Amino acid sequence: MINRREPGLWSEQRPEVQTETAKLLTAAISNHREGNYALAGTLYQQALAMNPQDPYIHNNLGNSYQQQGQFDRALMCYQQAIELAPNYVDAHFNLGNALSQLGRWHGAIRCYDCVIKIDPEHGDAHYNKALELLAHGEFNQGWQEYEWRFRKSQPIQCALRDLPLWQGQDISNRSIIVVSEQSIGDVFFYMGFITKMLAKAQSCTIQCDARLVDLLSRSFPQVHFINAKQKQEFPVADVQVPLASLPRYLGNGDSTFLTPYLQVNKRRVKTIKKQLAEISDKSKVGIAWSSHHPEKRTKVSIPIDAWQSVLAHDAFDVVNLQYGDVNHDLELAHRNGGAIHTLSGIDLTRDIDGLAALISALDKVICIDSSVATLAAALGKETYLLLNDKAHFIWQAQGEISVWYPSVRLLRRGASDHWQDMLAYLVDELMGGDGL
């Protein structure tokens, strides 16, 4: 969810704003853009004292509160802005975002609908409405609204070609190119719809990240996979479709996937199991605790010191599934008396086929919402997924079992919950249940 407009851009075009107020707003906007939200809020309040009937200042103050997680205060500011200017699009939109953060999704959708009524081409309102609908199981309308992802203020990139778009029409005698988009974790999820796609088209080519070609080619031998970044001659095709549009045209996308739909390299699994056995004869649990996604990093990552109950348990060995430079975290875990085993011969960032084989060789996976989660889910691995209070829509807003992946248990953190307590509870539950 994003704020439609960067705070304060309106002021540059409003000469009627008094000089002293303008100075305060300039300082407020500067601090807001630099992330000094509390100070920005104080300055907005001072500006409001001089101009209490200015809806734009109320809106900006609401944005500063929202950035600080003070959503109830933000609501009051947006509501005041709307009372002063009933057709103020940004205030309606931001009110929807604040309601969404508070879990009041019906109210959020009403706000987005108000925006769309005033401005039917408001891509961000359509997109945020789609996220709410999909997260709450309203798939039919949700997937339709999700098409606005290409028309929001920061559109999702998709390297479409000069071909007609497939929109559900009969292509039983035609060929199609499916163009990947978004992160590799998203690709793993949407590949769950490819089997349905194959039943529709005469032939299918998928353009994807080079790291995925080996794994996906083995999993879907009927499909021709090509490296999205490599300059090569594309196969002749009749139509094309963005990968994340498949659920819209293949049904509502609300049915459980038949997993595993990704097939690992069995030789590599055998080799990895030997490596794991050399550690000990205990069960093996893989963990991933951090996201490198710029929009998700701070929202979904769990500090390594919160994993102490997992790392220090002597009933199982913990295996590293975390990609990127994690040496500092590994050293910290070791100093705290825990151990995370990293297998040699697998680059967890570049060798996705090796990562899939490693996950397949493990007994269980405990992870945050990252590409590791959707990969483990697509492999049918028993997975415990740790989610913040605002999870990605594919994991839904409620429930302990994924709509699409029966092997995934969803563990949701409430506003007052602590990660270390949740992980300690999970370990106790695992050891008291079927064991590891």
VENMO-V334756 format. One record per helix or strand of 2 or more residues. SS is the DSSP state (~ for helix, > for strand). FROM is the first residue (numbers start at 1). TO is the last residue. If there is no record, write none. Layout:
# VENMO-V334756
{{SS FROM TO} {SS FROM TO}}
This chain:
# VENMO-V334756
{{~ 9 13} {~ 19 33} {~ 37 50} {~ 55 67} {~ 71 84} {~ 89 101} {~ 105 118} {~ 123 135} {~ 139 150} {> 164 165} {> 175 179} {~ 184 198} {> 203 208} {~ 210 219} {> 224 227} {> 239 242} {~ 243 249} {~ 266 279} {> 283 288} {~ 297 300} {~ 304 311} {> 316 320} {~ 327 335} {~ 352 361} {> 364 368} {~ 371 378} {> 383 387} {~ 393 395} {> 408 412} {~ 419 432}}
